Amino acid sequence: MNGRVDYLVTEEEINLTRGPSGLGFNIIGGTDQQEVSNDSGIYVSRIKENGAAALDGRLQEGDKILSVNGQDLKNLLHQDAVDLFRNAGYAVSLRVQHRLQVQNGPIGHRGEGEPSGVPIAMVLVPVFALTMVVAWAFMRYRQQL
């Protein structure tokens, strides 16, 4: 590992229907409350259990919300963003940026049934060594049996 963290950034359009508890998530960020250094974007801080976002399943904590019903969220104060969400209506369209941390280094294939994270050689070498010891013991002591 070289200590560098790599991210896969994807964007997605998510349509939510406002439920009894609103859209079902909390936000952080804004020009007056930067959550990320040098980024005044609006981020999802919490997904409320059984809320509209949780039931949909696509919006995740840490996602950056780029727009609400086509209105860009750049350069907004936090309270202005909150008001925009509150006044967005019953059916709300969100443009969301997901940042997924990716593995740093070569990606190996994991076959079905192979223990996760354990190289196959770590299993086969001890099994082979044990087999050789048993075969040697059998050959050495077979006349006594």
Accessible surface in RSA format (square Angstrom, percent):
REM  Atomic radii and reference values for relative SASA: ProtOr
REM  Chains: A
REM  Algorithm: Lee & Richards
REM  Probe-radius: 1.40
REM  Slices: 20
REM RES _ NUM      All-atoms   Total-Side   Main-Chain    Non-polar    All polar
REM                ABS   REL    ABS   REL    ABS   REL    ABS   REL    ABS   REL
RES MET A   1   197.64 102.4 114.91  76.0  82.73 197.0  93.98  79.9 103.65 137.3
RES ASN A   2   102.78  70.9  64.47  62.3  38.31  92.3  45.44 109.4  57.34  55.4
RES GLY A   3    68.69  84.7   0.00   N/A  68.69  84.7  41.70 114.4  27.00  60.5
RES ARG A   4   144.52  60.7 134.31  68.5  10.22  24.3  65.69  89.8  78.83  47.8
RES VAL A   5    76.80  50.5  55.51  50.3  21.29  51.3  57.83  50.2  18.97  51.5
RES ASP A   6    36.92  25.9  34.00  33.8   2.92   6.9  14.43  34.0  22.49  22.4
RES TYR A   7    99.75  46.6  70.23  40.0  29.52  76.8  37.35  28.1  62.40  76.9
RES LEU A   8    94.25  52.5  92.17  65.9   2.08   5.2  94.25  66.2   0.00   0.0
RES VAL A   9    77.13  50.8  51.97  47.1  25.15  60.6  51.97  45.2  25.15  68.2
RES THR A  10    53.65  38.2  48.30  49.0   5.35  12.8  48.02  64.5   5.63   8.5
RES GLU A  11    90.07  51.7  62.29  47.1  27.78  66.1  16.97  32.8  73.10  59.7
RES GLU A  12    50.09  28.8  46.08  34.9   4.02   9.6  25.34  49.0  24.75  20.2
RES GLU A  13    76.83  44.1  65.65  49.7  11.18  26.6  38.99  75.4  37.84  30.9
RES ILE A  14     0.00   0.0   0.00   0.0   0.00   0.0   0.00   0.0   0.00   0.0
RES ASN A  15    98.32  67.8  84.81  82.0  13.51  32.5  31.41  75.6  66.91  64.7
RES LEU A  16     6.34   3.5   2.47   1.8   3.88   9.7   5.28   3.7   1.06   2.8
RES THR A  17    73.20  52.1  63.23  64.1   9.97  23.8  31.50  42.3  41.70  63.0
RES ARG A  18    58.92  24.7  51.66  26.3   7.25  17.3  34.48  47.1  24.43  14.8
RES GLY A  19    27.47  33.9   0.00   N/A  27.47  33.9  18.93  52.0   8.54  19.1
RES PRO A  20   157.80 115.0 109.75 100.0  48.05 174.7 124.35 102.7  33.44 207.9
RES SER A  21    66.76  56.4  46.60  62.2  20.16  46.4  50.49 107.5  16.27  22.8
RES GLY A  22    20.19  24.9   0.00   N/A  20.19  24.9  16.65  45.7   3.54   7.9
RES LEU A  23    12.00   6.7   7.35   5.3   4.65  11.7   7.35   5.2   4.65  12.5
RES GLY A  24     1.61   2.0   0.00   N/A   1.61   2.0   0.00   0.0   1.61   3.6
RES PHE A  25    21.29  10.7   3.34   2.1  17.95  46.7   3.34   2.0  17.95  51.4
RES ASN A  26    54.98  37.9  50.51  48.8   4.47  10.8  16.07  38.7  38.91  37.6
RES ILE A  27    22.75  12.9  11.19   8.3  11.56  27.9  11.19   8.1  11.56  31.4
RES ILE A  28    53.91  30.7  53.91  40.2   0.00   0.0  53.91  38.8   0.00   0.0
RES GLY A  29     0.72   0.9   0.00   N/A   0.72   0.9   0.00   0.0   0.72   1.6
RES GLY A  30     0.00   0.0   0.00   N/A   0.00   0.0   0.00   0.0   0.00   0.0
RES THR A  31    56.37  40.1  35.73  36.2  20.63  49.2  31.23  41.9  25.14  38.0
RES ASP A  32    81.76  57.3  44.72  44.5  37.04  87.6  33.10  77.9  48.66  48.5
RES GLN A  33    94.40  52.8  80.95  59.2  13.46  32.0  36.13  76.9  58.27  44.2
RES GLN A  34    98.44  55.0  65.55  47.9  32.89  78.3  16.92  36.0  81.52  61.8
RES GLU A  35   100.16  57.5  74.29  56.2  25.88  61.6  10.44  20.2  89.72  73.3
RES VAL A  36    59.37  39.1  55.66  50.4   3.72   9.0  59.37  51.6   0.00   0.0
RES SER A  37    96.13  81.2  69.75  93.1  26.38  60.8  52.26 111.3  43.87  61.5
RES ASN A  38   145.32 100.2 108.24 104.6  37.08  89.3  32.97  79.4 112.35 108.6
RES ASP A  39    31.04  21.7  26.81  26.7   4.24  10.0  15.17  35.7  15.87  15.8
RES SER A  40    21.69  18.3  17.39  23.2   4.30   9.9   3.53   7.5  18.16  25.4
RES GLY A  41     9.47  11.7   0.00   N/A   9.47  11.7   7.93  21.8   1.54   3.4
RES ILE A  42     0.32   0.2   0.01   0.0   0.31   0.7   0.01   0.0   0.31   0.8
RES TYR A  43    20.14   9.4  20.14  11.5   0.00   0.0  14.08  10.6   6.06   7.5
RES VAL A  44     2.26   1.5   0.00   0.0   2.26   5.4   0.00   0.0   2.26   6.1
RES SER A  45    41.86  35.4  18.79  25.1  23.07  53.2  17.77  37.8  24.09  33.7
RES ARG A  46   120.65  50.7 120.65  61.5   0.00   0.0  41.37  56.5  79.28  48.0
RES ILE A  47    36.44  20.7  21.88  16.3  14.56  35.1  21.88  15.8  14.56  39.5
RES LYS A  48    63.98  31.2  63.94  39.2   0.04   0.1  23.99  21.6  39.99  42.6
RES GLU A  49   153.24  88.0 126.92  96.0  26.32  62.7  52.76 102.1 100.48  82.0
RES ASN A  50   110.79  76.4  91.59  88.5  19.20  46.2  25.39  61.1  85.40  82.5
RES GLY A  51     3.82   4.7   0.00   N/A   3.82   4.7   3.82  10.5   0.00   0.0
RES ALA A  52    16.59  15.3   4.91   7.6  11.68  26.6  10.90  15.4   5.69  15.1
RES ALA A  53     0.11   0.1   0.00   0.0   0.11   0.3   0.02   0.0   0.09   0.2
RES ALA A  54    39.60  36.4  17.27  26.7  22.33  50.8  22.20  31.3  17.40  46.1
RES LEU A  55   136.55  76.0 103.79  74.3  32.76  82.3 107.13  75.2  29.42  79.2
RES ASP A  56    54.51  38.2  23.22  23.1  31.29  74.0  14.71  34.6  39.80  39.7
RES GLY A  57    42.25  52.1   0.00   N/A  42.25  52.1  25.89  71.1  16.35  36.6
RES ARG A  58    94.24  39.6  85.41  43.5   8.84  21.0  47.27  64.6  46.97  28.5
RES LEU A  59     2.65   1.5   0.18   0.1   2.46   6.2   0.18   0.1   2.46   6.6
RES GLN A  60    94.54  52.9  94.41  69.0   0.13   0.3  35.70  76.0  58.84  44.6
RES GLU A  61   102.99  59.1  79.29  60.0  23.70  56.4  24.88  48.1  78.11  63.8
RES GLY A  62    49.35  60.9   0.00   N/A  49.35  60.9  33.84  92.9  15.51  34.7
RES ASP A  63     7.32   5.1   7.10   7.1   0.22   0.5   0.22   0.5   7.10   7.1
RES LYS A  64    44.72  21.8  44.32  27.2   0.40   1.0  11.44  10.3  33.28  35.5
RES ILE A  65     1.61   0.9   0.00   0.0   1.61   3.9   0.00   0.0   1.61   4.4
RES LEU A  66    40.37  22.5  36.49  26.1   3.88   9.8  39.19  27.5   1.18   3.2
RES SER A  67    18.27  15.4  18.27  24.4   0.00   0.0  10.14  21.6   8.13  11.4
RES VAL A  68     1.80   1.2   0.82   0.7   0.98   2.4   0.82   0.7   0.98   2.7
RES ASN A  69    71.79  49.5  41.80  40.4  29.99  72.2  30.58  73.6  41.21  39.8
RES GLY A  70    70.60  87.1   0.00   N/A  70.60  87.1  35.74  98.1  34.86  78.1
RES GLN A  71    97.54  54.5  91.68  67.0   5.86  14.0  31.64  67.3  65.90  50.0
RES ASP A  72    76.48  53.6  65.15  64.8  11.32  26.8  35.72  84.1  40.76  40.6
RES LEU A  73     3.36   1.9   2.34   1.7   1.02   2.6   3.05   2.1   0.32   0.8
RES LYS A  74   154.29  75.3 137.30  84.2  16.98  40.4  85.85  77.3  68.43  72.9
RES ASN A  75   117.86  81.3  96.05  92.8  21.81  52.5  24.81  59.7  93.05  89.9
RES LEU A  76    37.17  20.7  36.15  25.9   1.02   2.6  36.88  25.9   0.29   0.8
RES LEU A  77    90.72  50.5  89.54  64.1   1.17   3.0  89.54  62.9   1.17   3.2
RES HIS A  78    29.45  16.1  29.45  20.5   0.00   0.0  11.98  12.3  17.46  20.3
RES GLN A  79    96.82  54.1  96.10  70.2   0.73   1.7  54.03 115.0  42.79  32.5
RES ASP A  80    66.30  46.4  60.30  60.0   6.00  14.2  12.44  29.3  53.86  53.7
RES ALA A  81     0.00   0.0   0.00   0.0   0.00   0.0   0.00   0.0   0.00   0.0
RES VAL A  82    23.82  15.7  22.96  20.8   0.86   2.1  23.82  20.7   0.00   0.0
RES ASP A  83    57.15  40.0  56.67  56.4   0.47   1.1  19.42  45.7  37.73  37.6
RES LEU A  84    35.10  19.5  30.28  21.7   4.81  12.1  34.34  24.1   0.75   2.0
RES PHE A  85    15.65   7.8  15.56   9.6   0.08   0.2  15.65   9.5   0.00   0.0
RES ARG A  86   167.30  70.2 145.54  74.2  21.76  51.8  51.32  70.1 115.98  70.3
RES ASN A  87   122.11  84.2  90.31  87.3  31.80  76.6  32.20  77.5  89.91  86.9
RES ALA A  88    16.74  15.4   0.35   0.5  16.38  37.3   7.64  10.8   9.09  24.1
RES GLY A  89    38.68  47.7   0.00   N/A  38.68  47.7  37.28 102.3   1.39   3.1
RES TYR A  90   155.87  72.8 145.62  82.8  10.26  26.7 109.01  81.9  46.86  57.8
RES ALA A  91    74.34  68.4  57.84  89.3  16.50  37.5  58.46  82.3  15.88  42.1
RES VAL A  92     2.11   1.4   0.00   0.0   2.11   5.1   0.98   0.8   1.13   3.1
RES SER A  93    29.14  24.6  27.81  37.1   1.33   3.1  21.98  46.8   7.16  10.0
RES LEU A  94     0.00   0.0   0.00   0.0   0.00   0.0   0.00   0.0   0.00   0.0
RES ARG A  95    77.84  32.7  77.68  39.6   0.16   0.4  22.23  30.4  55.60  33.7
RES VAL A  96     0.00   0.0   0.00   0.0   0.00   0.0   0.00   0.0   0.00   0.0
RES GLN A  97    38.10  21.3  37.02  27.1   1.07   2.6   0.00   0.0  38.10  28.9
RES HIS A  98    20.98  11.5  20.98  14.6   0.00   0.0  15.72  16.2   5.26   6.1
RES ARG A  99   122.37  51.4  97.85  49.9  24.52  58.4  29.54  40.4  92.83  56.3
RES LEU A 100    98.50  54.9  96.53  69.1   1.97   4.9  98.50  69.2   0.00   0.0
RES GLN A 101   125.78  70.3  94.14  68.8  31.64  75.3  22.97  48.9 102.80  78.0
RES VAL A 102    56.04  36.9  46.74  42.3   9.30  22.4  51.51  44.8   4.52  12.3
RES GLN A 103   110.30  61.7  82.71  60.4  27.59  65.7  38.50  81.9  71.80  54.5
RES ASN A 104    27.60  19.0  18.40  17.8   9.20  22.1   6.73  16.2  20.87  20.2
RES GLY A 105    41.87  51.6   0.00   N/A  41.87  51.6  25.83  70.9  16.04  35.9
RES PRO A 106   128.15  93.4 109.23  99.6  18.92  68.8 121.01  99.9   7.14  44.4
RES ILE A 107   138.45  78.8 107.27  79.9  31.18  75.1 107.38  77.3  31.07  84.3
RES GLY A 108    63.98  78.9   0.00   N/A  63.98  78.9  40.11 110.1  23.86  53.4
RES HIS A 109   166.28  90.9 132.69  92.2  33.59  85.9 100.97 104.1  65.31  76.0
RES ARG A 110   146.59  61.5 126.96  64.7  19.63  46.7  38.06  52.0 108.53  65.8
RES GLY A 111    27.33  33.7   0.00   N/A  27.33  33.7  21.10  57.9   6.23  13.9
RES GLU A 112   188.21 108.1 148.96 112.7  39.25  93.5  69.09 133.6 119.12  97.3
RES GLY A 113    84.12 103.7   0.00   N/A  84.12 103.7  45.10 123.8  39.01  87.4
RES GLU A 114    52.82  30.3  35.42  26.8  17.40  41.4  10.08  19.5  42.74  34.9
RES PRO A 115    66.06  48.1  53.49  48.8  12.57  45.7  65.84  54.4   0.22   1.4
RES SER A 116    82.61  69.8  62.21  83.0  20.40  47.0  27.70  59.0  54.91  76.9
RES GLY A 117    59.10  72.9   0.00   N/A  59.10  72.9  33.03  90.6  26.07  58.4
RES VAL A 118    59.00  38.8  55.76  50.5   3.24   7.8  57.32  49.8   1.68   4.5
RES PRO A 119    80.34  58.6  71.10  64.8   9.24  33.6  79.78  65.9   0.56   3.5
RES ILE A 120    92.47  52.6  90.84  67.7   1.63   3.9  90.96  65.5   1.51   4.1
RES ALA A 121    56.21  51.7  52.77  81.4   3.44   7.8  55.49  78.1   0.71   1.9
RES MET A 122   130.93  67.8 115.57  76.5  15.35  36.6  83.17  70.7  47.76  63.3
RES VAL A 123    59.12  38.9  53.92  48.8   5.20  12.5  57.97  50.4   1.15   3.1
RES LEU A 124   101.23  56.4  99.80  71.4   1.42   3.6  99.90  70.2   1.32   3.6
RES VAL A 125    97.57  64.2  95.19  86.2   2.39   5.8  97.34  84.6   0.23   0.6
RES PRO A 126    76.16  55.5  66.47  60.6   9.70  35.2  72.57  59.9   3.60  22.4
RES VAL A 127    85.64  56.4  83.84  75.9   1.80   4.3  85.32  74.1   0.32   0.9
RES PHE A 128   133.70  66.9 129.96  80.5   3.74   9.7 133.47  80.9   0.23   0.6
RES ALA A 129    50.65  46.6  45.88  70.8   4.77  10.9  50.24  70.8   0.41   1.1
RES LEU A 130   117.40  65.4 114.35  81.8   3.05   7.7 117.06  82.2   0.34   0.9
RES THR A 131    77.69  55.3  72.91  73.9   4.78  11.4  59.78  80.3  17.91  27.1
RES MET A 132   101.39  52.5  98.88  65.4   2.52   6.0  85.42  72.6  15.98  21.2
RES VAL A 133    92.00  60.5  89.73  81.2   2.27   5.5  92.00  79.9   0.00   0.0
RES VAL A 134    90.91  59.8  89.05  80.6   1.86   4.5  90.23  78.4   0.68   1.8
RES ALA A 135    46.75  43.0  40.12  61.9   6.64  15.1  46.60  65.6   0.16   0.4
RES TRP A 136   152.47  61.2 146.91  71.1   5.56  13.1 125.55  66.9  26.92  43.7
RES ALA A 137    35.88  33.0  34.27  52.9   1.60   3.6  34.54  48.6   1.34   3.5
RES PHE A 138   115.30  57.7 108.07  66.9   7.23  18.8 114.73  69.6   0.57   1.6
RES MET A 139   109.55  56.7  97.01  64.2  12.55  29.9  82.70  70.3  26.85  35.6
RES ARG A 140   147.59  62.0 120.34  61.3  27.25  64.9  23.64  32.3 123.95  75.1
RES TYR A 141    97.34  45.4  97.30  55.4   0.04   0.1  64.25  48.3  33.09  40.8
RES ARG A 142   116.79  49.0 103.54  52.8  13.25  31.6  22.00  30.1  94.79  57.4
RES GLN A 143   157.58  88.1 122.67  89.7  34.91  83.1  50.10 106.6 107.48  81.5
RES GLN A 144   145.75  81.5 108.76  79.5  36.99  88.1  46.13  98.2  99.62  75.6
RES LEU A 145   164.56  91.6 102.68  73.5  61.88 155.5 125.11  87.9  39.44 106.1
END  Absolute sums over single chains surface
CHAIN  1 A    10305.9       8078.0       2227.9       5920.4       4385.5
END  Absolute sums over all chains
TOTAL         10305.9       8078.0       2227.9       5920.4       4385.5
